[in-house]
Amino acid sequence: MDFSLSQTQVHWRDRVKAFMDAHVFPNEERYEREVEEGARWKELPLVEELKAKAKAQGLWNLFMPPLQGHAPLNPDFRFESPGLTNLEYALCAEEMGKVKWASELFNCSPPDTGNMEVLTRYANADQQAAWLKPLMDGEIRSTFLMTEPAVASSDATNIETSIVRDGDDYVVDGRKWWSSGMGDPRVKIAIVMGKTDPGAAAHAQQSMILVPADAPGLTVEKMLTVFGYDHAPEGHGQVLLDKVRVPAGNMLLGEGRGFEIAQGRLGPGRIHHAMRSIGASERALEEMVRRLMTRVAFGKRIHEHSVWEERVAQARIDIEMTRLLCLKAADLMDREGNRAARTEIAMIKVAAPNTAVRVIDNAIQAFGGGGVSQVSHLAASYASQRTLRLADGPDEVHRRTIAKLEFRKYRDLIAE
Ligand SMILES: Cc1cc2nc3c(=O)[nH]c(=O)nc-3n(C[C@H](O)[C@H](O)[C@H](O)COP(=O)(O)OP(=O)(O)OC[C@H]3O[C@@H](n4cnc5c(N)ncnc54)[C@H](O)[C@@H]3O)c2cc1C
Protein backbone atom coordinates (compact mmCIF):
# COMPACT_ATOMS: atom_id res chain seq x y z
CA MET A 1 0.00 0.00 0.00
CA ASP A 2 1.45 3.34 -1.09
CA PHE A 3 -0.19 6.56 0.07
CA SER A 4 1.96 8.90 -2.01
CA LEU A 5 0.38 10.66 -5.00
CA SER A 6 1.44 9.76 -8.54
CA GLN A 7 2.75 12.38 -10.97
CA THR A 8 -0.52 12.22 -12.93
CA GLN A 9 -2.61 12.74 -9.79
CA VAL A 10 -0.53 15.75 -8.75
CA HIS A 11 -0.53 17.15 -12.30
CA TRP A 12 -4.34 17.26 -12.69
CA ARG A 13 -5.04 18.31 -9.10
CA ASP A 14 -2.56 21.18 -9.35
CA ARG A 15 -3.95 22.35 -12.68
CA VAL A 16 -7.47 22.51 -11.24
CA LYS A 17 -6.08 24.21 -8.13
CA ALA A 18 -4.26 26.80 -10.28
CA PHE A 19 -7.48 27.46 -12.23
CA MET A 20 -9.40 27.92 -8.98
CA ASP A 21 -6.75 30.35 -7.68
CA ALA A 22 -6.58 32.34 -10.93
CA HIS A 23 -10.23 32.46 -11.98
CA VAL A 24 -12.67 31.21 -9.35
CA PHE A 25 -11.74 32.59 -5.90
CA PRO A 26 -11.11 36.09 -7.31
CA ASN A 27 -14.54 36.03 -8.97
CA GLU A 28 -16.72 34.94 -6.05
CA GLU A 29 -18.14 38.44 -5.59
CA ARG A 30 -18.78 38.89 -9.31
CA TYR A 31 -20.67 35.58 -9.35
CA GLU A 32 -22.93 36.69 -6.49
CA ARG A 33 -23.46 40.07 -8.20
CA GLU A 34 -24.51 38.42 -11.47
CA VAL A 35 -26.91 36.13 -9.60
CA GLU A 36 -28.48 39.10 -7.79
CA GLU A 37 -28.87 41.31 -10.89
CA GLY A 38 -32.05 41.01 -12.98
CA ALA A 39 -33.95 37.74 -13.43
CA ARG A 40 -33.28 34.81 -11.08
CA TRP A 41 -33.26 32.05 -13.72
CA LYS A 42 -30.70 32.80 -16.41
CA GLU A 43 -27.31 32.05 -17.92
CA LEU A 44 -24.43 33.85 -16.17
CA PRO A 45 -21.82 35.59 -18.37
CA LEU A 46 -19.07 34.76 -15.82
CA VAL A 47 -19.81 31.04 -15.98
CA GLU A 48 -19.77 30.92 -19.79
CA GLU A 49 -16.55 32.96 -19.85
CA LEU A 50 -14.78 30.64 -17.41
CA LYS A 51 -16.15 27.48 -19.05
CA ALA A 52 -14.46 28.57 -22.29
CA LYS A 53 -11.18 29.14 -20.43
CA ALA A 54 -11.29 25.75 -18.70
CA LYS A 55 -12.17 23.97 -21.93
CA ALA A 56 -9.30 25.71 -23.78
CA GLN A 57 -6.93 24.42 -21.08
CA GLY A 58 -8.20 20.83 -21.46
CA LEU A 59 -9.81 20.95 -18.00
CA TRP A 60 -13.05 19.55 -19.37
CA ASN A 61 -15.21 16.50 -18.59
CA LEU A 62 -12.70 15.46 -15.95
CA PHE A 63 -15.35 13.31 -14.23
CA MET A 64 -15.66 10.83 -17.10
CA PRO A 65 -13.49 7.79 -16.31
CA PRO A 66 -12.01 5.61 -19.05
CA LEU A 67 -14.89 3.54 -20.41
CA GLN A 68 -14.85 0.24 -18.55
CA GLY A 69 -16.46 -2.39 -20.76
CA HIS A 70 -19.33 -0.10 -21.72
CA ALA A 71 -18.14 1.73 -24.80
CA PRO A 72 -20.63 4.20 -26.27
CA LEU A 73 -23.02 2.42 -28.60
CA ASN A 74 -22.19 4.88 -31.36
CA PRO A 75 -18.64 4.07 -32.51
CA ASP A 76 -18.32 7.51 -34.14
CA PHE A 77 -19.12 9.31 -30.93
CA ARG A 78 -16.18 11.30 -29.60
CA PHE A 79 -15.95 13.68 -26.69
CA GLU A 80 -13.30 15.82 -25.08
CA SER A 81 -11.95 14.37 -21.85
CA PRO A 82 -8.53 13.48 -20.48
CA GLY A 83 -9.99 10.14 -19.27
CA LEU A 84 -9.03 10.53 -15.62
CA THR A 85 -9.57 7.60 -13.28
CA ASN A 86 -12.01 8.09 -10.40
CA LEU A 87 -9.00 8.35 -8.09
CA GLU A 88 -7.38 11.08 -10.18
CA TYR A 89 -10.68 12.92 -10.46
CA ALA A 90 -11.32 12.68 -6.69
CA LEU A 91 -8.40 15.00 -6.01
CA CYS A 92 -9.61 17.50 -8.64
CA ALA A 93 -13.22 17.41 -7.38
CA GLU A 94 -12.03 18.19 -3.86
CA GLU A 95 -10.53 21.44 -5.19
CA MET A 96 -13.72 22.26 -7.13
CA GLY A 97 -15.82 21.63 -4.00
CA LYS A 98 -14.31 24.66 -2.28
CA VAL A 99 -16.63 26.95 -4.28
CA LYS A 100 -20.19 25.80 -4.84
CA TRP A 101 -20.45 26.85 -8.49
CA ALA A 102 -16.97 25.77 -9.65
CA SER A 103 -17.65 22.24 -10.88
CA GLU A 104 -19.78 23.49 -13.78
CA LEU A 105 -16.79 25.37 -15.19
CA PHE A 106 -15.09 22.03 -15.86
CA ASN A 107 -18.38 20.47 -17.12
CA CYS A 108 -18.36 18.35 -13.98
CA SER A 109 -21.52 19.42 -12.19
CA PRO A 110 -24.55 17.47 -11.12
CA PRO A 111 -27.06 16.49 -12.34
CA ASP A 112 -25.35 16.64 -15.76
CA THR A 113 -22.50 14.30 -14.79
CA GLY A 114 -24.87 11.52 -13.72
CA ASN A 115 -27.04 12.11 -16.78
CA MET A 116 -24.02 12.04 -19.10
CA GLU A 117 -22.90 8.74 -17.56
CA VAL A 118 -26.38 7.32 -18.16
CA LEU A 119 -26.40 8.48 -21.77
CA THR A 120 -22.88 7.14 -22.33
CA ARG A 121 -23.75 3.72 -20.97
CA TYR A 122 -27.37 3.22 -21.92
CA ALA A 123 -28.42 5.57 -24.74
CA ASN A 124 -28.54 4.49 -28.37
CA ALA A 125 -26.69 6.29 -31.16
CA ASP A 126 -29.56 8.67 -31.97
CA GLN A 127 -30.12 9.58 -28.33
CA GLN A 128 -26.39 10.16 -27.87
CA ALA A 129 -26.20 12.41 -30.92
CA ALA A 130 -29.22 14.44 -29.81
CA TRP A 131 -28.42 14.89 -26.11
CA LEU A 132 -25.07 13.47 -25.00
CA LYS A 133 -23.00 15.38 -27.54
CA PRO A 134 -24.29 18.87 -26.59
CA LEU A 135 -24.04 17.96 -22.89
CA MET A 136 -20.43 16.83 -23.19
CA ASP A 137 -19.70 20.00 -25.16
CA GLY A 138 -21.27 22.13 -22.41
CA GLU A 139 -23.84 23.63 -24.80
CA ILE A 140 -26.95 22.52 -22.91
CA ARG A 141 -27.82 21.30 -19.41
CA SER A 142 -30.10 18.54 -18.13
CA THR A 143 -32.22 17.47 -15.20
CA PHE A 144 -33.18 14.19 -13.52
CA LEU A 145 -36.81 13.61 -12.51
CA MET A 146 -37.20 10.74 -10.09
CA THR A 147 -38.44 12.03 -6.71
CA GLU A 148 -42.19 12.62 -6.24
CA PRO A 149 -43.96 14.64 -3.56
CA ALA A 150 -46.72 12.05 -3.10
CA VAL A 151 -44.57 9.01 -2.20
CA ALA A 152 -41.51 8.09 -0.13
CA SER A 153 -39.08 8.27 -3.02
CA SER A 154 -36.06 6.99 -1.11
CA ASP A 155 -37.70 3.65 -1.97
CA ALA A 156 -37.86 4.08 -5.75
CA THR A 157 -40.29 1.15 -6.15
CA ASN A 158 -42.88 3.69 -4.89
CA ILE A 159 -42.48 6.04 -7.88
CA GLU A 160 -45.94 6.47 -9.45
CA THR A 161 -45.47 8.51 -12.64
CA SER A 162 -46.96 6.52 -15.50
CA ILE A 163 -45.35 5.96 -18.88
CA VAL A 164 -47.87 4.41 -21.26
CA ARG A 165 -47.25 3.28 -24.84
CA ASP A 166 -49.66 4.82 -27.34
CA GLY A 167 -48.89 3.97 -30.97
CA ASP A 168 -45.49 5.42 -31.88
CA ASP A 169 -45.37 7.48 -28.69
CA TYR A 170 -45.21 7.18 -24.92
CA VAL A 171 -47.46 9.34 -22.76
CA VAL A 172 -46.00 10.46 -19.42
CA ASP A 173 -48.17 11.57 -16.46
CA GLY A 174 -47.02 12.46 -12.96
CA ARG A 175 -45.70 15.08 -10.57
CA LYS A 176 -42.02 15.33 -9.64
CA TRP A 177 -40.08 17.57 -7.31
CA TRP A 178 -36.51 18.35 -6.37
CA SER A 179 -35.68 18.43 -10.07
CA SER A 180 -32.28 20.08 -9.66
CA GLY A 181 -31.26 22.54 -12.35
CA MET A 182 -34.84 23.02 -13.56
CA GLY A 183 -34.73 26.83 -13.32
CA ASP A 184 -31.77 27.07 -15.72
CA PRO A 185 -32.93 28.08 -19.22
CA ARG A 186 -30.06 26.03 -20.66
CA VAL A 187 -31.78 22.82 -19.47
CA LYS A 188 -33.05 21.12 -22.61
CA ILE A 189 -33.57 17.49 -21.55
CA ALA A 190 -34.94 15.56 -18.59
CA ILE A 191 -34.40 11.91 -17.73
CA VAL A 192 -37.71 10.84 -16.20
CA MET A 193 -38.31 7.71 -14.13
CA GLY A 194 -41.79 6.17 -14.14
CA LYS A 195 -43.79 2.96 -14.34
CA THR A 196 -44.36 1.23 -17.67
CA ASP A 197 -45.79 -1.95 -16.12
CA PRO A 198 -47.36 -1.63 -12.65
CA GLY A 199 -48.18 -5.37 -12.75
CA ALA A 200 -44.56 -6.54 -13.20
CA ALA A 201 -42.16 -7.66 -10.45
CA ALA A 202 -41.21 -4.74 -8.15
CA HIS A 203 -37.89 -3.99 -9.86
CA ALA A 204 -39.18 -4.44 -13.41
CA GLN A 205 -42.01 -1.89 -13.23
CA GLN A 206 -39.90 1.25 -13.70
CA SER A 207 -38.36 2.67 -16.85
CA MET A 208 -36.45 5.82 -17.78
CA ILE A 209 -37.41 7.99 -20.69
CA LEU A 210 -36.01 11.15 -22.27
CA VAL A 211 -38.37 14.13 -22.15
CA PRO A 212 -37.36 17.44 -23.80
CA ALA A 213 -37.75 20.31 -21.34
CA ASP A 214 -40.00 22.19 -23.79
CA ALA A 215 -42.36 19.23 -24.36
CA PRO A 216 -46.02 20.35 -24.26
CA GLY A 217 -47.56 19.33 -20.92
CA LEU A 218 -44.33 19.75 -18.92
CA THR A 219 -44.77 22.68 -16.52
CA VAL A 220 -42.64 23.94 -13.67
CA GLU A 221 -45.24 24.50 -10.93
CA LYS A 222 -42.84 26.13 -8.50
CA MET A 223 -39.22 26.39 -7.48
CA LEU A 224 -38.29 24.97 -4.07
CA THR A 225 -36.01 26.58 -1.53
CA VAL A 226 -33.32 25.00 0.67
CA PHE A 227 -33.36 26.65 4.12
CA GLY A 228 -34.65 29.73 2.28
CA TYR A 229 -31.99 29.70 -0.48
CA ASP A 230 -33.39 29.38 -3.99
CA HIS A 231 -30.08 28.12 -5.42
CA ALA A 232 -30.52 30.45 -8.42
CA PRO A 233 -29.71 30.44 -11.27
CA GLU A 234 -30.31 26.66 -11.37
CA GLY A 235 -32.67 25.85 -8.49
CA HIS A 236 -34.87 22.85 -7.80
CA GLY A 237 -38.25 22.56 -9.50
CA GLN A 238 -41.58 20.95 -8.83
CA VAL A 239 -42.66 19.70 -12.22
CA LEU A 240 -46.01 18.56 -13.56
CA LEU A 241 -46.02 16.09 -16.44
CA ASP A 242 -49.54 16.24 -17.86
CA LYS A 243 -50.07 13.88 -20.80
CA VAL A 244 -46.58 14.61 -22.09
CA ARG A 245 -46.16 12.82 -25.41
CA VAL A 246 -42.68 11.76 -26.60
CA PRO A 247 -41.61 9.46 -29.45
CA ALA A 248 -41.21 5.77 -28.52
CA GLY A 249 -37.52 6.11 -29.47
CA ASN A 250 -36.98 8.22 -26.33
CA MET A 251 -37.12 5.14 -24.07
CA LEU A 252 -33.72 4.44 -22.52
CA LEU A 253 -32.41 0.89 -22.77
CA GLY A 254 -35.92 -0.66 -22.79
CA GLU A 255 -39.08 -0.93 -20.73
CA GLY A 256 -38.58 -2.20 -17.19
CA ARG A 257 -34.85 -1.36 -17.12
CA GLY A 258 -35.19 1.75 -14.89
CA PHE A 259 -33.58 0.24 -11.80
CA GLU A 260 -30.65 -1.03 -13.79
CA ILE A 261 -30.06 2.50 -15.08
CA ALA A 262 -30.59 4.06 -11.63
CA GLN A 263 -27.84 1.86 -10.21
CA GLY A 264 -25.45 2.89 -12.98
CA ARG A 265 -26.31 6.55 -12.48
CA LEU A 266 -25.98 6.92 -8.77
CA GLY A 267 -22.72 5.11 -7.98
CA PRO A 268 -20.32 7.66 -9.49
CA GLY A 269 -22.63 10.60 -8.70
CA ARG A 270 -22.63 9.78 -5.01
CA ILE A 271 -18.87 9.70 -4.80
CA HIS A 272 -18.56 12.98 -6.75
CA HIS A 273 -20.71 14.70 -4.11
CA ALA A 274 -18.48 13.22 -1.41
CA MET A 275 -15.32 14.48 -3.09
CA ARG A 276 -16.69 18.02 -3.25
CA SER A 277 -17.90 17.82 0.36
CA ILE A 278 -14.32 17.16 1.44
CA GLY A 279 -13.27 20.34 -0.36
CA ALA A 280 -16.03 22.27 1.42
CA SER A 281 -14.83 20.88 4.78
CA GLU A 282 -11.22 21.73 4.03
CA ARG A 283 -12.08 25.31 3.10
CA ALA A 284 -14.22 25.75 6.23
CA LEU A 285 -11.39 24.45 8.45
CA GLU A 286 -8.88 26.82 6.85
CA GLU A 287 -11.17 29.81 7.31
CA MET A 288 -11.95 28.78 10.89
CA VAL A 289 -8.27 28.59 11.80
CA ARG A 290 -7.43 31.92 10.16
CA ARG A 291 -10.28 33.58 12.01
CA LEU A 292 -9.43 32.06 15.40
CA MET A 293 -5.80 33.13 15.11
CA THR A 294 -6.60 36.74 14.28
CA ARG A 295 -9.37 37.69 16.76
CA VAL A 296 -8.97 38.38 20.46
CA ALA A 297 -11.56 37.61 23.15
CA PHE A 298 -11.17 37.67 26.94
CA GLY A 299 -7.53 38.75 26.79
CA LYS A 300 -6.14 36.20 24.30
CA ARG A 301 -6.42 35.12 20.71
CA ILE A 302 -9.47 32.93 20.36
CA HIS A 303 -7.47 29.88 19.23
CA GLU A 304 -5.71 29.92 22.59
CA HIS A 305 -8.96 29.02 24.36
CA SER A 306 -8.57 25.27 24.66
CA VAL A 307 -12.04 24.39 23.41
CA TRP A 308 -10.81 25.41 19.94
CA GLU A 309 -7.84 23.03 20.07
CA GLU A 310 -10.37 20.27 20.59
CA ARG A 311 -12.62 21.40 17.70
CA VAL A 312 -9.80 22.09 15.23
CA ALA A 313 -8.11 18.77 16.00
CA GLN A 314 -11.37 16.86 15.60
CA ALA A 315 -12.04 18.58 12.28
CA ARG A 316 -8.60 17.59 11.00
CA ILE A 317 -9.08 13.98 12.16
CA ASP A 318 -12.53 13.76 10.53
CA ILE A 319 -11.41 15.29 7.24
CA GLU A 320 -8.39 12.98 6.96
CA MET A 321 -10.50 9.89 7.70
CA THR A 322 -13.14 10.95 5.22
CA ARG A 323 -10.62 11.69 2.48
CA LEU A 324 -8.90 8.33 2.91
CA LEU A 325 -12.25 6.52 2.69
CA CYS A 326 -13.18 8.53 -0.39
CA LEU A 327 -9.90 7.76 -2.13
CA LYS A 328 -10.25 4.09 -1.22
CA ALA A 329 -13.75 4.00 -2.74
CA ALA A 330 -12.54 5.74 -5.91
CA ASP A 331 -9.58 3.36 -6.23
CA LEU A 332 -11.81 0.32 -5.80
CA MET A 333 -14.20 1.64 -8.48
CA ASP A 334 -11.23 2.00 -10.84
CA ARG A 335 -9.79 -1.42 -10.15
CA GLU A 336 -12.85 -3.61 -9.60
CA GLY A 337 -15.84 -1.62 -10.87
CA ASN A 338 -18.67 0.33 -9.27
CA ARG A 339 -20.54 -2.73 -8.04
CA ALA A 340 -17.56 -4.12 -6.14
CA ALA A 341 -17.18 -0.72 -4.45
CA ARG A 342 -20.83 -0.39 -3.36
CA THR A 343 -20.15 -0.61 0.38
CA GLU A 344 -17.39 1.97 0.17
CA ILE A 345 -19.60 4.23 -1.99
CA ALA A 346 -22.42 3.94 0.58
CA MET A 347 -19.99 4.64 3.45
CA ILE A 348 -18.52 7.74 1.88
CA LYS A 349 -21.98 8.97 0.81
CA VAL A 350 -22.86 9.04 4.54
CA ALA A 351 -19.49 10.10 5.95
CA ALA A 352 -18.60 13.05 3.72
CA PRO A 353 -21.63 15.34 4.20
CA ASN A 354 -21.86 14.47 7.91
CA THR A 355 -18.21 15.48 8.36
CA ALA A 356 -18.79 18.66 6.34
CA VAL A 357 -21.87 19.62 8.35
CA ARG A 358 -19.91 19.24 11.63
CA VAL A 359 -16.82 21.11 10.42
CA ILE A 360 -18.84 23.96 8.88
CA ASP A 361 -20.98 24.21 12.01
CA ASN A 362 -17.86 24.82 14.10
CA ALA A 363 -16.49 27.26 11.52
CA ILE A 364 -19.77 29.22 11.74
CA GLN A 365 -19.33 29.26 15.52
CA ALA A 366 -15.82 30.66 15.14
CA PHE A 367 -17.14 33.51 12.97
CA GLY A 368 -19.81 34.51 15.47
CA GLY A 369 -22.79 36.35 13.98
CA GLY A 370 -20.95 36.88 10.69
CA GLY A 371 -20.93 33.12 10.19
CA VAL A 372 -24.68 32.86 9.72
CA SER A 373 -24.96 36.00 7.57
CA GLN A 374 -24.41 36.77 3.90
CA VAL A 375 -20.92 38.19 4.58
CA SER A 376 -19.60 34.64 4.86
CA HIS A 377 -20.19 31.75 2.45
CA LEU A 378 -20.41 29.36 5.43
CA ALA A 379 -24.18 29.60 5.94
CA ALA A 380 -24.86 28.73 2.29
CA SER A 381 -22.24 25.99 2.41
CA TYR A 382 -23.84 24.51 5.55
CA ALA A 383 -27.27 24.52 3.87
CA SER A 384 -25.90 22.80 0.76
CA GLN A 385 -23.99 20.16 2.68
CA ARG A 386 -27.00 19.42 4.89
CA THR A 387 -29.07 18.57 1.80
CA LEU A 388 -26.54 15.90 0.87
CA ARG A 389 -27.69 13.84 3.84
CA LEU A 390 -30.91 13.50 1.77
CA ALA A 391 -30.12 13.98 -1.92
CA ASP A 392 -29.20 10.78 -3.80
CA GLY A 393 -30.80 8.85 -0.95
CA PRO A 394 -30.97 9.64 2.78
CA ASP A 395 -28.28 8.47 5.21
CA GLU A 396 -30.53 5.71 6.53
CA VAL A 397 -30.85 4.03 3.13
CA HIS A 398 -27.07 3.91 2.65
CA ARG A 399 -26.53 2.72 6.22
CA ARG A 400 -29.06 -0.01 5.45
CA THR A 401 -26.90 -1.16 2.50
CA ILE A 402 -23.79 -1.18 4.68
CA ALA A 403 -25.49 -3.03 7.54
CA LYS A 404 -27.04 -5.62 5.21
CA LEU A 405 -23.63 -6.47 3.78
CA GLU A 406 -22.20 -6.67 7.30
CA PHE A 407 -25.00 -8.95 8.53
CA ARG A 408 -24.59 -11.13 5.45
CA LYS A 409 -21.11 -12.10 6.63
CA TYR A 410 -22.64 -13.83 9.65
CA ARG A 411 -25.75 -15.29 8.02
CA ASP A 412 -24.72 -18.80 9.18
CA LEU A 413 -25.73 -17.72 12.69
CA ILE A 414 -29.40 -17.66 11.73
CA ALA A 415 -29.39 -20.49 9.20
CA GLU A 416 -31.86 -23.33 9.85
C1 LIG B 1 -31.22 19.77 -2.60
C2 LIG B 1 -31.82 18.51 -3.12
C3 LIG B 1 -31.61 18.16 -4.46
C4 LIG B 1 -32.22 17.03 -4.99
N1 LIG B 1 -32.07 16.74 -6.33
C5 LIG B 1 -32.82 15.75 -6.88
C6 LIG B 1 -32.85 15.56 -8.31
O1 LIG B 1 -32.18 16.27 -9.06
N2 LIG B 1 -33.68 14.62 -8.81
C7 LIG B 1 -34.45 13.83 -8.00
O2 LIG B 1 -35.18 12.98 -8.53
N3 LIG B 1 -34.43 13.96 -6.65
C8 LIG B 1 -33.64 14.91 -6.08
N4 LIG B 1 -33.66 15.10 -4.71
C9 LIG B 1 -34.53 14.29 -3.90
C10 LIG B 1 -33.82 13.32 -2.97
O3 LIG B 1 -33.13 12.33 -3.68
C11 LIG B 1 -34.92 12.74 -2.05
O4 LIG B 1 -35.37 13.81 -1.23
C12 LIG B 1 -34.44 11.59 -1.22
O5 LIG B 1 -34.16 10.46 -2.02
C13 LIG B 1 -35.47 11.19 -0.16
O6 LIG B 1 -36.72 10.94 -0.73
P1 LIG B 1 -37.99 11.68 -0.09
O7 LIG B 1 -37.72 13.14 -0.05
O8 LIG B 1 -39.19 11.23 -0.85
O9 LIG B 1 -38.05 11.19 1.39
P2 LIG B 1 -38.79 9.89 1.95
O10 LIG B 1 -38.53 8.74 1.04
O11 LIG B 1 -40.18 10.25 2.25
O12 LIG B 1 -37.96 9.65 3.29
C14 LIG B 1 -38.08 10.52 4.41
C15 LIG B 1 -37.19 10.04 5.51
O13 LIG B 1 -37.54 8.72 5.89
C16 LIG B 1 -36.41 8.11 6.47
N5 LIG B 1 -36.18 6.79 5.84
C17 LIG B 1 -36.32 6.42 4.56
N6 LIG B 1 -35.92 5.15 4.40
C18 LIG B 1 -35.55 4.70 5.61
C19 LIG B 1 -35.03 3.46 6.10
N7 LIG B 1 -34.83 2.41 5.28
N8 LIG B 1 -34.74 3.39 7.43
C20 LIG B 1 -34.94 4.43 8.27
N9 LIG B 1 -35.41 5.61 7.85
C21 LIG B 1 -35.70 5.75 6.54
C22 LIG B 1 -35.21 9.01 6.22
O14 LIG B 1 -34.90 9.75 7.38
C23 LIG B 1 -35.72 9.93 5.13
O15 LIG B 1 -35.06 11.19 5.12
C24 LIG B 1 -33.01 16.21 -4.15
C25 LIG B 1 -33.19 16.55 -2.81
C26 LIG B 1 -32.62 17.68 -2.29
C27 LIG B 1 -32.89 18.05 -0.86
Ligand as a Chemical Component Dictionary entry (heavy atoms), coordinates in Angstrom:
data_LIG
# 
_chem_comp.id                   LIG 
_chem_comp.type                 NON-POLYMER 
_chem_comp.pdbx_formal_charge   0 
_chem_comp.three_letter_code    LIG 
# 
loop_
_chem_comp_atom.comp_id 
_chem_comp_atom.atom_id 
_chem_comp_atom.alt_atom_id 
_chem_comp_atom.type_symbol 
_chem_comp_atom.charge 
_chem_comp_atom.model_Cartn_x 
_chem_comp_atom.model_Cartn_y 
_chem_comp_atom.model_Cartn_z 
_chem_comp_atom.pdbx_ordinal 
LIG C1  C1  C 0 -31.223 19.771 -2.599 1  
LIG C2  C2  C 0 -31.822 18.513 -3.119 2  
LIG C3  C3  C 0 -31.611 18.163 -4.460 3  
LIG C4  C4  C 0 -32.222 17.028 -4.990 4  
LIG N1  N1  N 0 -32.066 16.741 -6.329 5  
LIG C5  C5  C 0 -32.816 15.753 -6.881 6  
LIG C6  C6  C 0 -32.850 15.559 -8.305 7  
LIG O1  O1  O 0 -32.177 16.270 -9.061 8  
LIG N2  N2  N 0 -33.682 14.622 -8.806 9  
LIG C7  C7  C 0 -34.454 13.830 -8.005 10 
LIG O2  O2  O 0 -35.180 12.979 -8.535 11 
LIG N3  N3  N 0 -34.431 13.963 -6.654 12 
LIG C8  C8  C 0 -33.637 14.908 -6.085 13 
LIG N4  N4  N 0 -33.657 15.100 -4.712 14 
LIG C9  C9  C 0 -34.528 14.288 -3.899 15 
LIG C10 C10 C 0 -33.822 13.321 -2.968 16 
LIG O3  O3  O 0 -33.125 12.334 -3.676 17 
LIG C11 C11 C 0 -34.922 12.744 -2.053 18 
LIG O4  O4  O 0 -35.369 13.808 -1.230 19 
LIG C12 C12 C 0 -34.440 11.592 -1.219 20 
LIG O5  O5  O 0 -34.164 10.461 -2.017 21 
LIG C13 C13 C 0 -35.471 11.185 -0.156 22 
LIG O6  O6  O 0 -36.718 10.943 -0.727 23 
LIG P1  P1  P 0 -37.993 11.682 -0.094 24 
LIG O7  O7  O 0 -37.719 13.136 -0.053 25 
LIG O8  O8  O 0 -39.192 11.227 -0.852 26 
LIG O9  O9  O 0 -38.054 11.185 1.393  27 
LIG P2  P2  P 0 -38.792 9.892  1.949  28 
LIG O10 O10 O 0 -38.535 8.738  1.038  29 
LIG O11 O11 O 0 -40.176 10.245 2.245  30 
LIG O12 O12 O 0 -37.955 9.648  3.292  31 
LIG C14 C14 C 0 -38.084 10.523 4.409  32 
LIG C15 C15 C 0 -37.186 10.040 5.508  33 
LIG O13 O13 O 0 -37.536 8.724  5.888  34 
LIG C16 C16 C 0 -36.411 8.112  6.466  35 
LIG N5  N5  N 0 -36.176 6.794  5.839  36 
LIG C17 C17 C 0 -36.318 6.423  4.561  37 
LIG N6  N6  N 0 -35.923 5.146  4.401  38 
LIG C18 C18 C 0 -35.546 4.702  5.613  39 
LIG C19 C19 C 0 -35.034 3.465  6.104  40 
LIG N7  N7  N 0 -34.826 2.413  5.284  41 
LIG N8  N8  N 0 -34.736 3.387  7.427  42 
LIG C20 C20 C 0 -34.938 4.428  8.267  43 
LIG N9  N9  N 0 -35.408 5.612  7.852  44 
LIG C21 C21 C 0 -35.699 5.748  6.538  45 
LIG C22 C22 C 0 -35.208 9.011  6.220  46 
LIG O14 O14 O 0 -34.896 9.746  7.378  47 
LIG C23 C23 C 0 -35.716 9.934  5.131  48 
LIG O15 O15 O 0 -35.061 11.190 5.120  49 
LIG C24 C24 C 0 -33.015 16.205 -4.154 50 
LIG C25 C25 C 0 -33.190 16.552 -2.807 51 
LIG C26 C26 C 0 -32.619 17.685 -2.290 52 
LIG C27 C27 C 0 -32.886 18.053 -0.863 53 
# 
loop_
_chem_comp_bond.comp_id 
_chem_comp_bond.atom_id_1 
_chem_comp_bond.atom_id_2 
_chem_comp_bond.value_order 
_chem_comp_bond.pdbx_ordinal 
LIG C1  C2  SING 1  
LIG C2  C3  SING 2  
LIG C2  C26 DOUB 3  
LIG C3  C4  DOUB 4  
LIG C4  N1  SING 5  
LIG C4  C24 SING 6  
LIG N1  C5  DOUB 7  
LIG C5  C6  SING 8  
LIG C5  C8  SING 9  
LIG C6  O1  DOUB 10 
LIG C6  N2  SING 11 
LIG N2  C7  SING 12 
LIG C7  O2  DOUB 13 
LIG C7  N3  SING 14 
LIG N3  C8  DOUB 15 
LIG C8  N4  SING 16 
LIG N4  C9  SING 17 
LIG N4  C24 SING 18 
LIG C9  C10 SING 19 
LIG C10 O3  SING 20 
LIG C10 C11 SING 21 
LIG C11 O4  SING 22 
LIG C11 C12 SING 23 
LIG C12 O5  SING 24 
LIG C12 C13 SING 25 
LIG C13 O6  SING 26 
LIG O6  P1  SING 27 
LIG P1  O7  DOUB 28 
LIG P1  O8  SING 29 
LIG P1  O9  SING 30 
LIG O9  P2  SING 31 
LIG P2  O10 DOUB 32 
LIG P2  O11 SING 33 
LIG P2  O12 SING 34 
LIG O12 C14 SING 35 
LIG C14 C15 SING 36 
LIG C15 O13 SING 37 
LIG C15 C23 SING 38 
LIG O13 C16 SING 39 
LIG C16 N5  SING 40 
LIG C16 C22 SING 41 
LIG N5  C17 SING 42 
LIG N5  C21 SING 43 
LIG C17 N6  DOUB 44 
LIG N6  C18 SING 45 
LIG C18 C19 SING 46 
LIG C18 C21 DOUB 47 
LIG C19 N7  SING 48 
LIG C19 N8  DOUB 49 
LIG N8  C20 SING 50 
LIG C20 N9  DOUB 51 
LIG N9  C21 SING 52 
LIG C22 O14 SING 53 
LIG C22 C23 SING 54 
LIG C23 O15 SING 55 
LIG C24 C25 DOUB 56 
LIG C25 C26 SING 57 
LIG C26 C27 SING 58 
# 
